[in-house]
Amino acid sequence: MPSLRTWFAAARPVSFTAAAVPALAGTLLAAPESFTWWTALLALLGAVLFLAGTNFVNDYYDHRKGSDAPGAPGPPGAIQRGLLGPGQVLGAGLACFAAGAAIGLVLCVAVSWQLLWVGGAGLLAGFLYTGWPLHLAYRALGEVTVLFFMGPVIVMGASYVQLERWTWEAAVAGLPVGFLAAAILQANNLRDLEHDRAVGKRTLAAILGWRPAVIEFWLLLAGAYLALAAAVLAGALPWPALLALVTLPLLRPLRRPIAAVEGGASTRRLNLLLRDTALLHLRFGALLCLGLAFDWALR
C-alpha cells in the first residue's frame, strides 16, 4: 500500500495556500463583528479538502486525456511516476470531496443550511474543472472558474460562517486573491501552451497564442492590485489591507522566465514563473490577512 507521505504528496500540498488564503481572509474580514474559532477552522479545512479533491481528479482526467503524457513540460504526477494507479487517484479525489462535504454539512447544521449552496457549487466546480461531463479546463473556462471560486466564493463562504449573512464586502474582498489564483493557472498554461495544443487541450492560452496569453497573465496580476485598491476605496476592505501592496516589487522578477523563453529557452524555464507566481499569491495573501488581523485588533 502507498504510504501516507505518498498520498499527501499526490494531493499537491504546495497548492493548499490557494484555498487557505481566501478562507482565512473571509474569516478575518468578519471577525471584528463575529468570530467562532471552531467554525473558522472547519471552513478552512473544508476549502483545503475541496482543493485536494480537485487536484486528484485533475490528475486522473489529465492522465486519461493524455495531457500529462511523457514529454509534458510540467513535473510528472503520482500516476506518471507509478506511485499510484489511476483508480487510486480518482478514489482519493472522491474521498477528499466526501470529507469536505461532511464538514460542510456540519457547518450547515451549526450555522445555516444556506451554506449548502456555496458548498455544493464549490464541490461541483472542483470536480467539473477537469471531470466529466464539462471538463471546464479543456474548454477555456479554467481561469474564470478559478478566479470566481478561489476568490469571492471561498471568501463569501468563510465570512458567512461567522456572520450568518451574505455580504457584498466579502464578494469584493475576494477578487484580489481570485485574480492571483487565476494568474497561477495562467502561468501553468503558458508553460504548457504548445503541449496542450498538441494533445487537444483548449486552454485560453492555447487558443489565443503566446503573446495574447502573456498579456492576459499581466492583466490578471494588475487586476489583483487594482481590485485591492478599489475594495479599500469602496469600503469592502479596511485600509490596513493595503499592506499587501508591499508585494508590488515581486512583479519584476516574473518578467525573467518569460523573456528567457522568448529568447529561445525551453518552456520548462516557465516552471520558475509558476513557482514565483504561487509565492506572490502566498505573500500577497499573507499580508492581506495580516492587515485584516491588524484591523480586528484595532477594533
C-alpha positions in Angstrom: 0.0 0.0 0.0 1.2 3.5 -0.7 2.5 5.4 2.3 0.6 8.4 3.8 3.5 10.5 2.6 2.8 9.4 -1.0 -0.9 10.2 -0.7 -0.1 13.6 0.8 2.4 14.5 -1.9 0.0 13.4 -4.6 -2.6 15.9 -3.3 -0.1 18.7 -4.2 0.0 20.3 -0.7 2.0 23.3 -2.1 -1.2 24.4 -3.7 -3.2 24.4 -0.5 -2.5 28.0 0.3 -4.7 28.9 -2.8 -7.7 27.7 -0.7 -6.4 28.6 2.8 -5.7 32.3 2.0 -9.3 33.2 0.9 -10.8 31.1 3.7 -8.7 32.9 6.3 -9.3 36.3 4.6 -13.1 35.7 4.8 -12.9 34.7 8.4 -10.8 37.8 9.4 -13.0 40.1 7.4 -16.0 39.0 9.5 -14.0 38.7 12.8 -14.5 42.3 14.1 -18.2 41.6 14.2 -18.3 37.9 15.0 -15.8 35.1 15.4 -16.1 31.4 16.4 -12.8 29.6 16.3 -14.0 26.1 15.6 -16.3 27.0 12.7 -13.5 29.1 11.2 -11.2 26.1 11.4 -13.8 23.8 9.7 -14.3 26.4 6.9 -10.6 26.4 6.3 -10.3 22.6 6.4 -13.3 22.2 4.1 -11.8 24.6 1.5 -8.5 22.8 1.5 -10.1 19.3 1.2 -12.1 20.5 -1.8 -8.9 21.8 -3.4 -7.1 18.5 -2.7 -10.1 16.6 -4.3 -9.8 18.9 -7.3 -6.1 18.2 -7.6 -6.6 14.4 -7.5 -9.5 14.5 -10.0 -7.4 16.8 -12.2 -4.5 14.4 -12.3 -6.9 11.5 -13.1 -8.6 13.2 -16.0 -5.3 14.7 -17.3 -3.9 11.2 -17.4 -7.0 9.8 -19.2 -6.9 12.6 -21.8 -3.1 12.3 -22.3 -2.2 15.9 -21.3 0.2 14.5 -18.6 1.8 12.1 -21.1 5.6 11.8 -21.2 7.1 15.0 -22.7 4.8 17.3 -20.8 6.8 20.3 -19.6 5.5 20.1 -16.0 6.7 17.7 -13.3 5.2 14.2 -13.5 2.4 13.4 -11.2 1.9 10.3 -9.0 0.3 8.3 -11.8 3.1 9.1 -14.3 5.7 8.1 -11.7 4.0 4.8 -11.0 3.4 5.7 -7.3 -0.4 5.5 -7.6 -2.8 3.9 -10.0 -5.5 5.9 -11.9 -8.3 4.3 -9.9 -6.5 5.1 -6.6 -6.1 8.8 -7.6 -9.7 9.1 -8.6 -10.8 7.4 -5.4 -8.6 9.8 -3.3 -10.2 12.7 -5.0 -13.8 11.5 -4.3 -12.8 10.8 -0.7 -11.5 14.3 -0.3 -14.7 15.7 -1.7 -16.7 13.5 0.6 -14.7 14.6 3.6 -15.1 18.3 2.6 -18.9 17.7 2.1 -19.2 16.2 5.5 -17.5 19.2 7.1 -19.9 21.4 5.0 -22.9 19.5 6.4 -21.6 20.0 10.0 -21.4 23.8 9.3 -24.9 23.7 7.7 -26.3 22.2 11.0 -24.3 24.6 13.2 -24.7 27.8 11.2 -27.3 27.7 8.3 -28.4 25.4 5.5 -27.8 28.3 3.1 -24.1 27.2 3.2 -25.3 24.2 1.2 -25.5 26.4 -1.9 -21.9 27.7 -1.8 -20.6 24.3 -0.7 -22.4 22.4 -3.4 -21.3 24.9 -6.0 -17.7 24.6 -4.9 -17.8 20.8 -5.0 -19.2 20.8 -8.5 -16.7 23.3 -9.7 -13.9 21.3 -8.3 -15.0 18.1 -9.9 -16.1 19.5 -13.2 -12.9 21.6 -13.6 -11.4 18.6 -15.5 -14.1 16.0 -14.7 -16.9 14.6 -16.8 -19.0 15.8 -18.4 -18.0 19.5 -18.6 -14.1 19.4 -18.4 -14.1 23.2 -17.8 -10.3 23.5 -18.0 -10.4 21.9 -21.5 -13.0 24.5 -22.7 -11.0 27.7 -22.0 -13.0 28.2 -18.7 -10.2 27.4 -16.3 -9.2 31.0 -15.4 -12.7 32.3 -14.9 -13.6 29.2 -12.7 -10.5 29.7 -10.6 -10.9 33.4 -10.3 -14.5 33.1 -9.1 -14.3 30.1 -6.9 -10.8 30.6 -5.4 -11.6 34.2 -4.6 -15.1 35.5 -3.9 -16.8 32.2 -3.4 -14.5 31.0 -0.6 -14.2 34.4 1.0 -18.0 34.8 1.0 -18.5 31.3 2.4 -16.0 31.8 5.2 -17.4 35.1 6.0 -21.0 33.7 6.1 -19.9 31.0 8.5 -19.1 33.8 11.0 -21.8 36.4 10.2 -24.6 34.1 9.1 -25.4 36.5 6.2 -24.1 37.2 2.7 -22.3 40.5 2.2 -21.2 42.4 -0.8 -18.0 43.3 1.0 -16.9 39.7 1.1 -17.6 39.2 -2.6 -15.5 42.3 -3.5 -12.8 41.4 -1.0 -12.3 38.0 -2.7 -11.4 39.5 -6.0 -7.7 40.3 -5.4 -6.8 36.8 -4.3 -9.0 35.4 -7.0 -7.1 37.3 -9.7 -3.8 36.0 -8.3 -5.1 32.4 -8.3 -6.1 32.8 -11.9 -2.6 34.2 -12.7 -1.1 31.0 -11.2 -3.2 28.9 -13.6 -2.2 31.2 -16.5 1.5 30.7 -15.7 0.9 27.0 -15.8 -1.0 27.3 -19.1 1.8 29.4 -20.6 4.3 26.7 -19.8 2.1 24.0 -21.3 0.8 26.0 -24.3 2.4 24.1 -27.1 1.9 20.7 -25.4 -1.7 21.5 -24.7 -2.2 22.3 -28.4 -0.6 19.0 -29.4 -2.9 16.9 -27.2 -6.1 19.0 -27.9 -6.4 20.7 -24.6 -8.1 24.0 -25.4 -7.0 26.3 -22.6 -7.4 30.0 -23.2 -3.6 30.3 -23.7 -3.6 27.6 -26.3 -6.4 29.3 -28.2 -5.0 32.9 -28.0 -1.4 32.1 -28.6 1.8 33.2 -26.8 1.7 37.0 -27.0 -2.0 37.5 -26.1 -1.6 34.8 -23.3 1.3 36.7 -21.8 -0.8 39.9 -21.9 -3.6 38.1 -20.1 -1.1 37.0 -17.4 -0.1 40.6 -16.7 -3.7 41.8 -16.8 -4.6 39.2 -14.1 -1.7 40.4 -11.9 -2.7 44.1 -12.5 -6.3 43.1 -11.7 -5.3 41.8 -8.3 -3.7 45.1 -7.2 -6.4 47.3 -8.8 -9.1 45.2 -7.1 -7.4 45.6 -3.8 -7.3 49.4 -4.1 -10.9 49.5 -5.4 -12.0 47.3 -2.5 -10.4 49.6 0.1 -11.9 52.7 -1.6 -15.3 51.1 -1.7 -15.1 50.2 2.0 -15.2 46.4 1.3 -11.7 46.1 2.9 -10.2 48.1 5.7 -7.2 50.3 5.0 -4.7 48.0 6.7 -5.3 45.5 3.9 -3.2 47.8 1.7 -0.2 46.2 3.4 -0.4 43.7 0.5 0.9 46.4 -1.8 4.3 45.7 -0.3 4.5 42.8 -2.8 4.5 45.0 -5.8 8.3 44.8 -6.3 7.9 41.0 -6.6 6.3 41.5 -10.1 9.5 42.4 -11.7 11.3 39.0 -11.4 8.3 37.4 -13.1 9.5 39.0 -16.4 12.7 37.0 -16.5 11.4 33.5 -17.3 9.0 35.0 -19.9 11.9 36.9 -21.5 14.1 33.8 -21.4 11.5 31.7 -23.3 11.0 34.5 -25.8 14.8 34.4 -26.3 14.8 30.8 -27.2 15.0 28.9 -23.8 13.0 25.8 -23.1 9.4 26.3 -21.9 10.4 24.3 -18.8 12.0 27.6 -17.7 8.4 28.7 -17.1 8.3 26.4 -14.1 10.1 29.3 -12.4 7.3 31.6 -13.4 4.7 29.2 -12.0 6.7 28.9 -8.7 7.2 32.7 -8.3 3.5 33.5 -9.1 2.4 31.0 -6.5 4.8 32.6 -4.0 3.4 36.0 -4.9 -0.1 34.7 -4.2 1.0 33.4 -0.8 2.9 36.6 0.2 0.1 38.9 -1.0 -2.5 36.8 0.8 -0.4 36.6 4.0 0.0 40.4 4.1 -3.7 40.9 3.3 -4.7 38.6 6.2 -2.2 40.3 8.4 -3.8 43.7 7.6 -7.2 42.3 8.3 -6.0 40.9 11.6 -4.5 44.3 12.5 -7.8 45.9 11.7 -9.5 43.4 14.0 -7.1 44.2 16.8 -7.7 47.9 16.4 -11.4 47.4 16.9 
